[in-house]
Amino acid sequence: MPVNFAVDDGAVVLRTSPYSQLAREGTDREVGFEVDLVDVEAHSGWSVLVQGRCTRDRHASDAPTPWVTGPRTLGLRIEARAVSGRRLSPPHAERA
């Protein structure tokens, strides 16, 4: 599910509704958080996966304001245990 997020001292922070699926099923558990960027025209992109424990964060005001409407009062913090990623580059032109 798309969310607005920030990185704070190596952890991912975000705000969500206390009634969201993320809040109900992801709090106090190991989770995966993925961020992707695709540039269709350049045939390139990247993907980063953060794995770690998701906990409630009392400093929800530090997280970015979500773009979606409605109350997003629950701050969540994912302390990175492992970070991996991949960069996709356009294929090199074949030599004639």
Residue pairs with C-beta under 8 A, 6 or more apart in sequence:
1 21
1 22
3 14
3 16
3 22
3 66
4 14
4 15
4 63
4 64
4 65
4 66
4 67
5 12
5 13
5 14
5 33
5 35
5 63
5 64
6 12
6 13
6 14
6 62
6 63
6 64
7 13
8 62
8 77
10 79
10 80
11 52
11 77
11 78
11 79
11 80
12 33
12 50
12 52
12 77
12 78
12 80
13 57
13 59
13 62
13 63
13 75
13 76
13 77
13 78
14 63
14 64
14 66
14 75
14 76
15 60
15 63
15 64
15 65
15 66
15 72
15 73
15 74
15 75
15 76
16 22
16 23
16 66
16 72
16 74
16 76
17 23
17 70
17 71
17 72
17 73
17 74
18 73
18 74
20 74
22 76
23 74
23 76
26 54
26 76
27 54
27 55
27 56
27 76
28 53
28 54
28 55
28 56
29 53
29 54
30 51
30 52
30 53
30 54
30 81
31 51
31 52
31 53
31 54
31 78
32 49
32 50
32 51
33 49
33 50
33 51
33 52
33 78
34 47
34 48
34 49
34 50
35 47
35 48
35 50
36 45
36 46
36 47
36 48
37 45
37 46
37 47
38 45
39 45
42 90
43 88
43 90
43 91
44 87
44 88
44 89
44 90
45 87
45 88
46 85
46 86
46 87
46 88
47 85
47 86
47 88
48 83
48 84
48 85
49 83
49 84
49 85
50 78
50 80
50 82
50 83
51 80
51 81
51 82
51 83
52 78
52 79
52 80
52 81
52 82
53 78
53 79
53 81
54 76
54 77
54 78
55 76
55 77
55 79
56 74
56 75
56 76
56 77
57 63
57 75
57 76
57 77
58 75
59 75
60 73
60 74
60 75
61 75
62 75
63 75
63 76
65 72
66 72
